[in-house]
Amino acid sequence: MIGIFSFLGFTILVAVISYLATRTTDEQTSDGYFLGGRSLTAGVIAGSLLLTNLSTEQIVGLNGSAYTDGLSVMAWETLAAIAIVVTAIFLLPRYLKGGLTTIPQFLAKRFDVTTKTITSGLFLTGYVVVLLPVILYSGSVAISGMFDVPTLLGVSDSTALVICIWGIGLIGSVYAVFGGLKAVAVSDSINAVGLLIGGLLIPIFGLMAIGDGSVFGGLDILVSANPERFDSTGNPGQEVPFATIFTGMMLVQLFYWGTNQQIIQRALGAKNLAEGQKGLLLASFLKILGPLILVLPGMIAYHYFDGGLASSDLAYPELVRAVLPKPLVGFFAAVLFGAILSSFNSVLNSSVTLFGIDIYKQHINPEAPETTVVKYGKIFGICLALAAMFIAPLIANAGSLFNYLQEINGIYSIPIFTIIVVGYLTKRVPAIAAKVGILSGSALYIISQFWLKNKFVDAALADANAKGITDPMQLKLIEADAYPHFLHIMAILFVTNIVIMLIIGAIKPRKAPFVLEYTDQVSITPYKYVNQAGIAICCIVIGIYVFFAK
């Protein structure tokens, strides 16, 4: 019971503080609703970025990967720091100079409206089909299991899941749809503090459990027992082979942190460039500490359970259940709930923004006043949230749907990132090149991952079977060698798309060179130490890799 009270107490505290912090913001204007009145400061931006990034599927999933592969999966966290630095130094100044509310707005200026609409549609499809239902489902599974909701309410597991889905969905909708970006960002910042505290408690208690009450004693035991698992360089067959960090890994990171609307929207709401850059740099530094929360617990679980768990995805929840003192369960559940809520309402708010600015205002009612744009954006958000709440329970019966949907994200991520990079780095590549780049990038990825890969892998496994090879590790390596890693494929397609666009630009250049105009929305005077801080963060990341390299 004390756990439930602490859960409710922390959750209500976040809601009250968010309300008090946002009640004076004008939510009737586009800037007020979609960008928090362009008033966000560094701390709020950093906190919101972290909480938007973290949710149960990442906390559970990445720790599960660490349970299997060890330290090498930290690339998903540490390399994000470099991508955020690049965003702060190269992309954000250009975004704020152009006064952007959405990333596709730049594509309309640089190429044409059709390119913008296609990109907005791709973003929305990814958010609606992939992110929102998966966030709701995975979060509800975590909350239902932590509080044993079926027993508490006397209902079946499926009914408990639906109750949690609708509870999270309704609360998240209130923040995102009725509060706008500032409410989302403020609640995220508060929850970020809780996540850092609660997230760090798990490895601390885990190491104490291994080391008979001593954190450092537990760490010594963990390292000495399996030193090979503390290798920052991944091997073939693992999730992140070392070579991939120089190819597609960085591209994925740059797309996610630099061009993904749900992420970069926090920085677009900065009161000025300096605050935006400081917020990004602070988030970048905190991402370096991410493995303490997202990787180390999985490695502790491997030692604690002697590698005997039925599934790697059980690593984190089972470790929490085993080592966390009962009085802290409610607080930790509230923190986890905040992470779930943050990801949901952030994606929903970004979807509302994309629809309101890039679709409704552009195509449905070009003459609509800002109050009308916000109004219909909210209506769209409500419909979207309801759809996600209805779809989410179906994932329980979908088997491998989750993994399948994650792979689908690659269909649009690299093509979109490619046209944005080419758009900023060239002046005469025409709109037709952008359309071809998106279509060719998506088509080639689909052909590669859903046809060619299956053919090569099936042929390799059939050959292995004919030779009598049955060892799972050998088969895993054979499968890995049969076809390039998907991150390598992304890098190949990135280069291919750029070449295609440049060739089109050489054959049929746009008549007038593109000039990025300053809209004077906010000050674009950079943070005076942005370059020094960025270089320092990159050196820390490289130093970590060198230190743990075997």
N, C-alpha and C positions, 0 to 999 in steps of 0.2 A: 504493500500500500504506500509506503514512503517513497518508493520509486515512482509511482504514478503522480504523487503530489509534487515531487521535484521536477518531473517532466512537465506537468501543467504550469508550474510556477515559472520556469525558465521560458517556456513558449509564450506565456502571457506577457512576461516582461519585455520580450522582443517586440511583440505587437504594440504595446503601449509606447515604448520608446520610438518606434517607427512612426506611429501616428503623431506624436508630439513634434518630431523632427520634420515632418512633411506637411503639416496642416496649413502652413503659410505659402506653400508652393502653388502657383497658378497652373492647375491641371487642365485648363480649357484651351491652352495653346499647344501647338505641336512641340515646340521646344520644352515647354513645361512638363508635358505628359511623357513624351518619348525620350527626352534627354535630361529630365530633372531640372529644367530651366538653365541648362549649361552652367550648373553651379557646383558640380561635384569636386571635392578636394582629394588630395593624394591618398589619405588614409581610407576614405570611403571607396575610392576606385580600387585600391589594392585589395581591400577586404572583399568587395563584391566580385572581383576577378577570381579570387581563390575559391569562394563559395560557389560561384557559377561553375567553375571547373570541377569541383569535387562533389560527388554524389555516391550513393551506395554501390552502383555498378562499378565505379572506379575503385572505391575503398576495398570492396570485397574482391573485385576482379584482379586488380594489380597485385594485391597481397596473395591472391591465389597463384598468379604467375610467378611471384617470388618464391612461393612454396615449392614450385616445380623447378624453376630455373636458377634461383638465387639472385645475386646482386645485379646481374646484367640487365634486368628489366628496369633498373633505375633510369635508363635512357629516356623513358617516357616522361620522367619528372625533371631530371637535371638539364637535359637539352632544351626543355621548354624555357629555361632561363635565358639561353642565348637567343631563342626566337623572340622573346619578349623584348630583349635589348634592341634587336633589329627593328622591331615594331616601333619602339620608343624613339629611335634615332632617325629612321628612314620613313616609315609609313605615317605615323601620327602627325608629324608636321604638315604633311601633304593633305591628310584628311581634314584637319582643322583649318588649314588655309582655304580649302574649298567649301567650308561650312557644311560638311556632310552630316546628315541624320542617319542615312543608311549607306552601306558600301555600294550597293547597286546604283545609287545616285551618281557616283563618280563615273560609272560605266556609261550612263546616259550622256554625261558631258563629254567624255572622251570618245565614245563610239556613237551609239544612238539609243533611242528609247526601247527599241526591240531587244537589244542586248541586255539592257537593264531589266526588262520584264522577264526574259528567259532566266536570268540569274536569280531574281527574286522568287520566281516560281520554283527553281531548283532548291533554294534555301528552304522555302516553306514546305515543299514536299519532304525534304529530309527531316525537318523539325516535326511535322505532323505524323508522318508514317513511322519514323524511327525513334526519335528522342523522347517525345512526350509520353507515349504509352509505355516505353521501356523504363523510363524514370519512375513513373507511377507504380508499375508492377514490381520492380526490384526494391523500391523503397517500402512498399506495402508488405512485401515478404519479410523484410528486415524488422519492421515495427511489429508486425503480427507475431513473429517468432520471439522477439525480445520480451514482449509483454504477455505472451501466450494468450492472445486475444480469443481464440476459440474456446478455451477453458473459462476465461474471464467472463465472456458474454454468453457462454453455453450454446455456441453455434458451430457449424461445420467449418472446416478449414477454408473451403471455397467462399462461404458467406463472410467469414472474417476478413478474407482477402478483399472482397468487394467493399466492405465497410471501410477498411483502411484506404483503399484506392479513392473512394469518394470523399473521405475525410481530408486526405492530403490534397486532392484535386480542388475541393471547394476552398480550403484555406489558401492554397497557392493562387487560386483565381482572384481572391479578394485582394491580395497583395499586388498581383501583376496587372489585373484588368482595371481595378478601381483606384489603385495607388500610384500607378505609373512607375517610371524608372527610379525615381528618388526613393520611394517606399521600398522597392526591391533592393536598391543599393544599400540603404541604411540598415535594413534587416539583415542583409548579407554580412555587413561589417560587424554587427554584434555577434552573429552566429560564427563568424570567422574566429573571433577570440575564443568562443566555446569549443570550436573544432580543434584549434591548436592545443588548448589545454586537455580536452578529452582525448584527442588523438594521440598525444604524447604520453598520456597515462597508460595506454595499452602496452606499448613496448617496455615502459618502466616496470609495470607489474609483471609483465612476461619475463623480463630479465631477472627480476627478483625471485620469481618462481623457479627459474633454472639455477640461480646462484644462491639459494638458501637465504634469501633476504637481502643479498648484495647485488646492486645493479651492475657494477663493474666486474664482480665475480661471475655473474651470469653472462656478461659480454665475453669475458675470457674463455669461458666454457664453450660458448656458441662458436667463437672463432676457431678454437683449437679442435673442436669436434669435427667440423666440416670446413676446413680452410679453403677448399676448392670452390665453395659456394660464394665466397667473398671475392669473386673475380668480376671486374667491371666489363670485361670483354666477352661478349656472348659467343658461343660456339655454334657451328652449323647444326640445324635441327631444333635450336632453341628459338624462343619467341623473337629475340632481338640479336641476331648474329652481328658481330662487331662491324662488319663492312656496311651494314645498313644505316649506321649512324652518319655516314658520309654521303648517303644517297637520299632515299625517300623519307627517312626519319625526320631530317631537318625540313623537308618540304611540307610534310604533314604538320609539323610544329608551327611553321610559318603561316600556313593556311589557317590553322586553328586559332592562333593567338593574334594574327595580323589581319585576317580578312573575314573571319567567322562573325556574323552579325551579333549573335548572342554574347560573344566575348568582347569584341571591340566597341560595342555600344556604350560600355561603361566609360571608356576613355573618350569617346566622342562627346560625352556629357560633361567633360572637364571645364572648369571655369576659365582656364587658359592652358596654353601648351605646356608651360612649366609645371603646373599641377598635374596634368595628364602624364607627363614624362616621369615625374617623381612617383606617381602612383604605379606606373608600369614597372619602374626600377625596383620599387619596394616589393611588388608582387614577384618580380624576377628573383630577387634575393630569397624570398620565402619559399619559392619553388625548389631552390637548392636543398632546403630542409625537408622537402616533401617525402623523400625516401624513408625518413624516420617514422612517418605515419602510414605510408602506402607500400613500403617494401620490407622494412625491418620486422614488422609483426608477422608477415608471412614466413620469413626465415626462422623466426623464433618458433612459430607453430610447427615447422618441419622438424625441429629438434625436440620440441616438447612432446609431440605426438609420434616421434620416431618415424616420420614419413608414412604413417599408417592410416591416414584419413581416406575415406572412400572417394572423395572428390576434392580437388585443390580449392574449389570455391568455398569449401567448408572451413578453410584455414582460419580466416579472420573471425567469423562468428563463433566458432568453437573455442578459439583462444580467448575472446572476450568473455564468454561464458565461464571458462575455466579459471581465469586469473583476476577478473575485475571484482572488487568487493561489492556485495549486494547493495549497500547504501548508495553507491555511485551509479547503479544501473539506470535509474531514472534520469539523472543528469546526462549520462552518455547517450541515452535514447533521445533526449531532447536535442542534443548536439547533432545526432544522426538525422533526426527529423528536420532540423534546420538545413542540413546539407541537401536532403532530398527536396525540401521545399524550395531552396535556393535555385537548384538546377531546373526545377519545374517552372517556377515563376519567371526565371530569366529567359528560358526558351519561349514561354508564352508571351512575355512582354516584347521580345524581339520579333515574334511572329506578328503581333499586333502592329508593331512599327512598320514592318515590311509591307503588310497589307494596306495600312492607312496611307502611307507616303507613296509607295511604289505602284500600287494597284488601284486603290479607290481614287486617290487624288489624281493619278495619271490617266486612268482609263475610264472610270465609272462616272466621276463628277469633277471634272477639272476646275470648275468655278466654285467648288465648295469652300466655305469659310473654314478656318481652323477648328472651330468648335464642332462643326459637322464631321470633319475628318476624324477627330478624336472620338466622337460619338460612335461612328460606324466602325472605327478600329476596336472600340470596346465591345460592340456587338459581335464582331468577328472573333474576338478573344474568348467571349463566353461560349460561342458555338464550338470553337476549337477545343476549349477545355472539356466541354461536355462530350465531344467526339472521342477525345483521348481517354476519358473516364469509362466510356462504353467499350473501347477497343482494348484497354489494358488487361482486363480479366481473361481475354482470349489468348494472351501470350502464354498463360499457364498450360494450355493444351497444344502449344505450337511446336514443342520439341526443340529443334535446333534453330528456330526462327530468330532468336536473339543474335546468335553468331552470324547467321545469314544476313540480317539487317545491318550489322556492323560493317560487313564487307561491302554492302551496297553504298555506303557513304563515300567510298573511293571513286564512285562513278562521277561525282560532281566536284569533289574537293580540289583535285589537281587542275582540271580544266578551268575552274573559276580563278584559282590562284595564278595560273598562267596568264590569263588575259589581263588581270590586274597588274602583274609585273610588267608585261609588255606595254600596257597602257601608260604606266608611269615612266618607263625607261625609253620609250620611243615617242616620236611626235607625228609621224606620217602613216603609221600602220592603220588601215581603214576599218570601218565597222564590219564589213564582210569577213575580214580575217578573224575578228573576235567570235563571230557566229560559227565559222568553220572550226575554230579552236575548241569551242565548247562541245560542238557536235562530234568532231573527230576524237577528242580526248575521251568523251564518254563512251563512244562506240568502240574504240580500241581497247579501253579498259574492260568493257563487258565481254568482248571477244576473248581477251587474254585470260581473265579470271574465271569466266563461267563456261568456256569452251576449250581453249587450248590447254589450260592448266589441267582440267579434268582428263583430257586425252593423254597427256604426258604422264601424269601421276598414275592413272589406271594401267598404262602400258608398263611402267616401271614396277609397280606392285605385282602385276601378272607375271613378269619376268622373275621377280624375287620368289613368288610362289612356286613357279616351275623349277627353280633351283633348290627348293625346300627350305628357304629362309623363313623362320617363324619368330625369331627374337624381336620383341617390340622395339627395342632401341635401334637395332639394325634397320628395321622397316621404317622407323621414323627418319633416319638419316637418308635412306633410299628415297623416301617421299620428298624430303627437303632438297635433295640433289636433282630430282626429276625436272623441276621447273624453278625459275628464279623466284626469290622471295617477293611478296607483293610490294614491299617497300622499294625494291630494286625496279620493279615494273613501273611504279609511280614515277621514279626518277627518269627512266627511259622515255615514258610518255610525256613528261614535262619538257624534256629537251626536244622531243619530236614535235610537240605542239608549238613550241617557240619557233623552230625552224619553219614549220608550215606557215605560221603567221608572218614571219619576216619575208618569206618568199612572196606571199600574197602582197605584202606591203611594198616590195621592190617592183612587182609587176603592175600593181594598181594602187599607188599611194594616195592618201587623202589630199585634197586640193590645197588646204591650208594647214600648216603645222598646228598641233594642239598646244595651247597655252593655259596653264593652270592659274586661274584668277583668284586673287585674295578677296574673300567676301566680307571681311572685317566683322565676323561674328564674335570672335574672341581674340585676345592677344596671342600672337604666335612667336613671341620671344621665348627661346628655348631655355630650359633649366641650365644654368651656367656650368654645372658639373656633370651633365648628361654623358658626355664622351668618356670622362675619367671613370665615372661609376660603371658605365657599360663595359669598359675594358677590364675593370677590376672583377666584375661578376663573371665575365668570360674566362678570365685567368683562374678563378676559383673552380669553375666547372672542369676545365682542363686539368687542373691540379688534382682534383678528386679522381678523375679517370686514371691519371698516371699513378697515383698512390695505390689504387686498388687493382691495377693491371697485373695479371699473373704471367 
